């Protein structure tokens, strides 16, 4: 039986490398050549049709098995029949069979599998804010939108003035102090890399990254800052290891623009920089 399973595994591995190319090779290397772990990992990220094709391509007709070996493999659930009608009576080594073979070499295979599944469901994320997202955050800071009750809202009355303010004064200010790259360069670039930035300036603001800080509330927007950790997290995303001079310049920019918006009747209340955020930025 082992000989038959090893043969099926060899066929599966060959097709796995051919179909996945560099991705498969890299995955095998990262998993110490465990085909069980590698196919499990790719099965979680490949399209369903792709993984199904891999198994079907690696199958073997029932008559090509020795009857006693076939019965044993079926009884132990080490092989499975292809589901496609045109591949009826064709069988391939399944994950159970691969686990049986690979666990002979690696007794820790089960623990590695559990970790891989956990990582696929919830893994560490490199949090970043796109430049246009920093623009939105800065706008919400100016409008003191730190709660649902104090949400910022685009209205017919303020929409044109606010968009012009963001495109001109706010964006240029952020570029000058080094918080963002040139938005004009992004708008003129042909690369799709800046698609979200172009959509933003076309009046279609993109949703912020999965930070849990930016909350859309039926057309209103606010920053949800519940703890000191939330404020610190926001500051780390905004400045991305920038120094004190950039942070000070940012605070001064926001304070100046806030005052100007109030004088131009765009901001209803006199601007007052959120004390907690200001302290965390500067100290």
LINTADA-V6078 format. One line per field, one symbol per residue. ss: DSSP state (A for helix, B for strand, O for the rest). A space follows every 50 residues. Layout:
# LINTADA-V6078
ss = ???
This chain:
# LINTADA-V6078
ss = OAAAAAAAAAAAAAAAAAAAOAAAAAAAAAOOOOAAAAAAAAAAAOOAAA AAAAAAAOOBBAAAOOAAAAAAAAAOOOBBBOOOAAAOOBBBBOAAAAAA AAOOOOOOAAAAAAAAAAAAAOOOOOOOOOAAAAAAAAAAAAOOOOOOOO OBBOOOOOAAAAAAAAAAAAAAAAAAOOOOOOAAAAAAOOOAAAAAAAAA AOOOOOOOOOOOOBBBBOOBBBBOOOOAAAAAAAAAAAAOOOOAAAAAAA AAAAAAAAAAAAAOOOOOOOOOOOAAAAAAAAO
